[in-house]
Amino acid sequence: MSAAQDNLCARNDLKWMIVIPAYNEEATIKDLIKSVLKQQPDLLLVVNDASEDKTADVLLAMNSDDLFQIVHNPQNSGKAASLWRGFDYAIEQNFDAVITMDGDGQHRAEDISAMLDNYLSQPQSLIIGARERNLKTQPLGRFLANRFANFWISWAAGYAVADSQSGFRLYPVSLLKKLGSLKNSEGFVFESEVIIEAAWQGHYTSIVSIPTIYHKNRRASHFKAWQDIKKITKMVTRRLVITRFSFKDLFAAITNRSKA
């Protein structure tokens, strides 16, 4: 049996779901869901975070045949809270893995296969879809903010982390069960803090390279570069106090030492 056939058999035994937090995604969510369903997840869960546009209408119109599940937050609760709606369900229903994708069209469903293959070879790793980062593919403000965040998060995690702000990830449920302390982590801070906490729990990141895509009809980013980076830096500083600003971890971050 070939390696590809081995992977296919192993994947057939895998119980995995996709969670898409959606806030004002009416322009992009329909095409994303169509492409994701072609990947045949055991469950697709879309969390409508009290969208103010027609996202809810689009979702309801698409789901007349119950092809996926929709959860409506009664009020806007932020990305972290929306993700946890899916994480809690995955833990309760004994899933093996959860893939998260943003609803703005940045992530391609065809890259899900590589995420699953990576998980099969490294089932304890937090898999991150890492985007190409340069000024040709990314606005200057986002480029600088992401570089800044990567440095701080790498220092606190104790190894070099690529694309710490990517929302395209695969979380092993074995890791999610250890993250109860992060349930109150705020908004985008959660996706940064989870990398650090995962490393402290012995779960390091593994990378799947993905393209940088900015959908032509995308809404404005919910990530407020400098405001959110300020919150992330505050969180990381708190973590660094615990490690006493380890120079060993700083050296690992600067010299690009990776655990992947």
C-alpha positions as CSV (number, residue, x, y, z in Angstrom):
1,M,0.0,0.0,0.0
2,S,1.4,3.4,-1.0
3,A,1.9,6.3,1.5
4,A,-1.0,8.2,-0.1
5,Q,-3.3,5.2,0.4
6,D,-2.1,4.9,4.0
7,N,-3.0,8.5,4.6
8,L,-6.4,8.1,3.0
9,C,-7.2,5.1,5.2
10,A,-6.0,6.9,8.3
11,R,-8.0,10.0,7.3
12,N,-11.2,7.9,6.9
13,D,-10.8,6.9,10.5
14,L,-10.3,10.5,11.6
15,K,-13.2,12.4,13.2
16,W,-12.8,16.1,12.3
17,M,-14.8,19.2,12.1
18,I,-14.5,22.7,10.8
19,V,-15.4,25.9,12.7
20,I,-15.9,29.2,10.9
21,P,-16.6,32.2,13.1
22,A,-18.6,34.7,11.0
23,Y,-19.1,38.4,11.7
24,N,-20.4,40.5,8.7
25,E,-19.2,38.0,6.1
26,E,-22.2,38.2,3.6
27,A,-19.9,38.8,0.6
28,T,-17.6,35.8,1.1
29,I,-19.3,33.2,3.4
30,K,-21.3,31.5,0.7
31,D,-18.4,30.6,-1.6
32,L,-16.3,29.5,1.4
33,I,-19.0,27.1,2.7
34,K,-19.5,25.6,-0.7
35,S,-15.8,24.9,-1.1
36,V,-15.4,23.6,2.5
37,L,-18.3,21.1,2.1
38,K,-16.5,19.5,-0.9
39,Q,-13.8,18.5,1.6
40,Q,-16.4,16.3,3.4
41,P,-15.8,17.2,7.0
42,D,-17.7,15.2,9.6
43,L,-19.2,18.5,10.7
44,L,-19.1,22.1,9.5
45,L,-20.1,24.5,12.2
46,V,-20.6,28.2,11.3
47,V,-20.9,30.6,14.3
48,N,-22.7,33.8,13.4
49,D,-21.4,36.3,15.9
50,A,-24.4,38.6,15.8
51,S,-23.6,39.9,12.3
52,E,-25.1,43.3,11.4
53,D,-25.3,42.6,7.7
54,K,-27.0,39.8,5.8
55,T,-24.7,37.0,6.9
56,A,-27.5,35.3,8.9
57,D,-29.9,35.4,5.9
58,V,-27.2,34.0,3.6
59,L,-26.5,31.1,6.0
60,L,-30.2,30.2,6.4
61,A,-30.8,30.3,2.7
62,M,-27.8,28.0,2.1
63,N,-28.7,25.5,4.7
64,S,-32.2,24.4,3.7
65,D,-30.9,20.8,3.4
66,D,-29.1,20.9,6.8
67,L,-25.7,20.4,5.2
68,F,-24.0,22.2,8.0
69,Q,-24.8,23.6,11.5
70,I,-25.3,27.2,12.4
71,V,-25.0,28.8,15.8
72,H,-26.2,32.3,16.3
73,N,-24.6,34.3,19.2
74,P,-27.3,36.5,20.8
75,Q,-24.8,39.4,20.9
76,N,-21.4,40.0,19.4
77,S,-19.0,38.0,21.6
78,G,-15.7,38.2,19.6
79,K,-13.7,35.6,17.7
80,A,-12.4,33.7,20.7
81,A,-15.9,33.1,22.2
82,S,-17.1,32.0,18.8
83,L,-14.3,29.5,18.4
84,W,-15.0,28.1,21.8
85,R,-18.6,27.3,20.8
86,G,-17.0,24.8,18.3
87,F,-14.2,23.6,20.6
88,D,-16.6,22.7,23.4
89,Y,-18.7,20.8,21.0
90,A,-15.7,18.9,19.6
91,I,-14.6,17.9,23.1
92,E,-18.1,16.8,24.1
93,Q,-18.6,14.7,21.0
94,N,-15.1,13.2,21.0
95,F,-13.8,14.6,17.8
96,D,-10.1,14.1,17.0
97,A,-9.4,17.5,15.5
98,V,-10.9,20.9,14.8
99,I,-9.9,23.1,11.8
100,T,-10.6,26.8,12.1
101,M,-11.0,29.1,9.1
102,D,-11.8,32.8,8.8
103,G,-15.0,33.7,6.9
104,D,-13.5,36.5,4.8
105,G,-12.2,34.3,1.9
106,Q,-8.5,34.4,3.0
107,H,-8.3,30.6,3.3
108,R,-8.6,28.0,0.6
109,A,-10.6,24.8,1.3
110,E,-8.2,22.8,-0.9
111,D,-5.4,23.4,1.7
112,I,-7.4,21.4,4.3
113,S,-6.1,18.2,2.9
114,A,-2.5,19.3,3.7
115,M,-3.5,20.2,7.2
116,L,-5.0,16.8,7.8
117,D,-2.0,15.0,6.4
118,N,0.3,17.1,8.7
119,Y,-1.9,16.2,11.6
120,L,-1.7,12.4,10.8
121,S,2.1,12.6,11.0
122,Q,2.2,15.0,14.0
123,P,-1.0,14.4,16.0
124,Q,0.1,16.4,19.0
125,S,1.0,19.6,17.0
126,L,-1.0,22.7,16.6
127,I,-1.0,23.0,12.8
128,I,-0.9,26.6,11.4
129,G,-1.5,27.6,7.8
130,A,1.4,30.0,7.4
131,R,1.0,32.7,4.8
132,E,3.8,34.2,2.7
133,R,4.8,37.4,4.4
134,N,6.2,40.3,2.3
135,L,5.3,43.8,1.2
136,K,4.2,42.5,-2.2
137,T,1.4,40.4,-0.7
138,Q,0.5,42.4,2.5
139,P,-0.2,46.0,3.5
140,L,2.7,47.6,5.3
141,G,0.7,48.0,8.6
142,R,-0.3,44.4,8.7
143,F,3.2,43.3,7.7
144,L,4.9,45.2,10.5
145,A,2.2,44.2,13.1
146,N,2.6,40.5,12.3
147,R,6.4,40.6,12.4
148,F,6.2,42.4,15.8
149,A,3.6,39.8,17.2
150,N,5.7,36.9,15.9
151,F,8.8,38.0,17.8
152,W,7.0,38.5,21.1
153,I,5.0,35.3,20.9
154,S,8.1,33.3,19.8
155,W,10.0,34.6,22.9
156,A,7.2,33.7,25.3
157,A,6.7,30.3,23.6
158,G,10.4,29.5,23.7
159,Y,10.8,28.8,20.0
160,A,10.4,30.5,16.6
161,V,6.7,30.7,15.5
162,A,5.7,31.4,12.0
163,D,2.5,33.5,11.2
164,S,1.2,33.7,14.8
165,Q,-1.8,35.6,13.5
166,S,-3.1,33.1,11.0
167,G,-6.6,31.9,11.8
168,F,-6.3,28.9,9.5
169,R,-5.4,26.2,12.0
170,L,-5.9,22.6,13.1
171,Y,-6.3,22.0,16.8
172,P,-5.9,18.5,18.2
173,V,-8.8,18.0,20.6
174,S,-6.2,16.5,23.0
175,L,-4.7,20.0,23.1
176,L,-8.1,21.7,23.5
177,K,-8.8,19.7,26.6
178,K,-5.9,21.4,28.3
179,L,-6.9,24.9,27.4
180,G,-9.7,25.6,29.8
181,S,-7.7,28.4,31.4
182,L,-7.9,30.4,28.2
183,K,-11.7,30.4,27.8
184,N,-11.8,34.1,29.0
185,S,-8.9,35.1,26.7
186,E,-10.1,38.1,24.7
187,G,-10.7,38.3,21.0
188,F,-7.6,38.0,18.9
189,V,-5.5,37.7,22.0
190,F,-6.7,34.1,22.3
191,E,-5.1,33.0,19.0
192,S,-1.8,34.4,20.2
193,E,-2.0,33.1,23.8
194,V,-2.9,29.6,22.7
195,I,0.4,29.2,20.9
196,I,2.3,30.0,24.1
197,E,0.1,27.9,26.3
198,A,0.3,25.0,23.9
199,A,4.1,25.1,24.0
200,W,4.0,25.2,27.8
201,Q,1.9,22.0,27.6
202,G,4.3,20.3,25.2
203,H,2.3,21.0,22.0
204,Y,4.4,22.9,19.4
205,T,3.3,24.3,16.0
206,S,3.8,22.6,12.7
207,I,3.5,24.7,9.5
208,V,1.5,24.2,6.3
209,S,2.4,26.8,3.7
210,I,-0.6,28.6,2.2
211,P,-0.9,31.6,-0.2
212,T,-1.7,35.1,1.0
213,I,-5.2,35.9,-0.3
214,Y,-7.1,39.2,0.1
215,H,-10.6,38.6,-1.4
216,K,-11.7,41.5,-3.7
217,N,-15.1,41.7,-1.9
218,R,-13.8,41.2,1.6
219,R,-15.0,43.4,4.4
220,A,-12.6,45.5,6.5
221,S,-10.4,43.4,8.7
222,H,-11.7,42.9,12.3
223,F,-8.0,42.8,13.4
224,K,-7.1,46.3,14.5
225,A,-3.4,46.1,14.0
226,W,-2.0,48.4,16.7
227,Q,-4.9,48.2,19.1
228,D,-4.8,44.4,19.1
229,I,-1.0,44.2,19.1
230,K,-1.1,46.3,22.2
231,K,-3.4,43.8,23.9
232,I,-1.3,40.9,22.6
233,T,1.9,42.5,23.9
234,K,0.3,43.0,27.3
235,M,-0.6,39.3,27.5
236,V,2.9,38.3,26.3
237,T,4.6,40.5,28.9
238,R,2.5,38.8,31.6
239,R,3.7,35.4,30.3
240,L,7.3,36.6,30.1
241,V,7.2,37.7,33.8
242,I,6.4,34.1,34.6
243,T,9.4,32.8,32.7
244,R,11.5,35.7,34.1
245,F,12.2,37.0,30.6
246,S,14.3,33.9,29.7
247,F,17.3,34.7,27.6
248,K,17.4,31.2,26.4
249,D,13.9,31.6,24.9
250,L,14.8,35.0,23.5
251,F,17.8,33.4,21.8
252,A,15.6,30.7,20.3
253,A,13.2,33.4,19.0
254,I,16.0,35.5,17.5
255,T,17.9,32.6,15.9
256,N,14.8,31.1,14.4
257,R,15.0,27.9,16.3
258,S,11.9,25.9,15.6
259,K,10.2,23.0,17.4
260,A,8.3,22.0,14.2
